[in-house]
Amino acid sequence: MKKRHLIIGAGNAGLSAASTIARLKPEDEIEIISHEPWAPYCRCLLTYYLEGVITKEKLFSWGKKIIEKNRLTYRQNEKVINVDVKNLSIDCENGHQASADTILIATGGEPQKPDFPGADLPGIFTLRTFADALAIEKRVRPGGHWAVAGAGLVSLKTITALHHHDIDIELFATSKRVLSQVLDPYAANLAATKLSENRVAINLNEDIIAAHPAPDNQLRLTTSRGRELLVDGLLYGKGVKATSPLGNNRISHDDWGAAQSQTPHPWQETRNGLPTNSHMELCENLFVAGDSARIFDLVRKKSERLPLWPLAGEQGVVAGYNMAHSIRKNSRPARRYAGGISCNAFSIFGLDFISAGYREIPTDKNDWHSLEQKKGDSYSRLNFHQNKLKGFILTGFNNIKNAGPLLSQIKRQALK
């Protein structure tokens, strides 16, 4: 029997789910709803667009091909504001309503916004959407001076893009090192050295606390140390929180097993993600995947958000399979998602990095040891617990070639 599927969100999770349903049930109706006024695009390529490495046409070609190949219905510029869990229906901000046999929430996340005085002034940006990229592109002028608040991956990738336009940059981080979530102190120092060599001034344990308008369309920023600086723009890159259109619905549904310390209550803090089960279900015929979901971390053995593009695609495939085969009440979906491993690969001014799992040995745990090799920019650190590989950091081309086998080893041991 022909069924109708609604997918809220057009990122990797949503399009992977739609492609899977279309392959398994080509007769079914699939509708994707996005709040953005564009065709779907690969969000992780936005910094490459800013840098000029890829064109607008290339950025959007991925999503357009999937929509056309699978003959999907795509509704853009429509924001879903409520999902009726009981009746499997949605309400959009523009008044549009729809119902379906299955619904997938793949709304992803939105960036944390600054809340200091002057945070709403022109020239202060986050980078999450193509609209953000266009706004930054319009503000950029060669030879300018920018500040970046936050030393995570999005910030550092944006720095590379700005540097391509001959812009001097001051980086501010409240932490003791750059990339503190994905690198240990030694690898972070390698990254900081590369940044410094490319005219990036690094200010650790310092933050932006206020912004004021200045002549010539500039901003005057005040830091937590009382310094003031004039800049053409400020990129605020301090993390992403999950979003959800579920309103006041309350569901508790998580079956990841004994490792789950407690049964979560998902809608109390949406920013931490929605705790789906291993079928990517929230409840019967309602699914969640991607940055919106809290999934099982295979290494840390707990349910948490792992907002990574490849994992979103994996979850979308599982959700799509189970949506396609969700035939009647009380039928159980057949495909399970075992969980994911946090893994980040990136380059900073020509130096390649990849890290996964435990980047450092936990301070409160025994039976851990590390194996390290250091030679200039080449660094390798493998972290073991009870002689099982639990994480690694690799830098330099010769080292990162080993990342695939190491990641497979971690996953294989975790699934035993």
Summary of the structure (lengths in Angstrom):
residues: 416
radius of gyration: 22.3
end to end distance: 39.0
largest distance: 66.9
contacts: 1397
relative contact order: 0.13
helix: 27%
strand: 31%
